Amino acid sequence: MWSLWQKTPQILHSLKFQRERITTLHVPFQSKWLYLGTERGNIHIVKIVTSELSGYCINWNKAIELSRKTHPGAVVHLSENPVDPGK
């Protein structure tokens, strides 16, 4: 996490993933949470203020239909549902 309000930008918090690389991220408008998509197809949720990783993770095998047997690949895009803001 960078602080751009100071004269010289400084790193305030950092996270390191051991087994996955981050491929995309999404911060909903006025949200306290940051959504991180990974190369393994999972989505991790981080609290912005403290940079703490939430215990909640969306795993790729739970998010796709059961008939699909192959790995879908990396997460390439994250966004809110424009029709239903609760999704």
C-alpha positions, -999 to 999 in steps of 0.1 A, spaced: 0 0 0 14 34 -10 8 67 7 8 94 -19 -2 122 5 33 126 18 60 145 -1 78 113 -9 57 82 -15 63 56 11 53 19 14 30 16 44 19 -20 42 28 -50 20 16 -85 14 35 -114 0 19 -145 -16 41 -176 -14 23 -199 -39 4 -175 -61 11 -144 -82 -14 -116 -84 -28 -110 -119 -55 -84 -113 -71 -64 -85 -104 -45 -80 -113 -18 -54 -151 -11 -54 -160 26 -49 -159 36 -12 -151 0 -2 -130 -12 27 -119 -43 8 -95 -50 -21 -101 -80 -43 -70 -98 -57 -72 -122 -86 -44 -147 -89 -28 -168 -116 -43 -200 -101 -78 -186 -106 -85 -178 -69 -97 -145 -55 -84 -132 -21 -99 -103 -1 -77 -78 17 -88 -51 42 -74 -19 27 -67 0 59 -46 -27 76 -36 -48 46 -48 -78 64 -57 -108 43 -93 -119 50 -99 -155 59 -124 -156 30 -111 -168 -3 -131 -176 -35 -115 -207 -49 -118 -214 -87 -132 -249 -82 -161 -236 -61 -169 -207 -85 -174 -226 -117 -200 -251 -128 -195 -287 -116 -195 -301 -152 -162 -283 -160 -132 -305 -152 -104 -283 -165 -87 -254 -148 -100 -221 -162 -67 -203 -158 -57 -170 -142 -82 -143 -132 -80 -116 -159 -107 -93 -147 -127 -84 -116 -157 -60 -115 -190 -54 -98 -222 -65 -114 -237 -33 -129 -273 -46 -127 -271 -59 -91 -246 -41 -69 -249 -69 -43 -231 -93 -66 
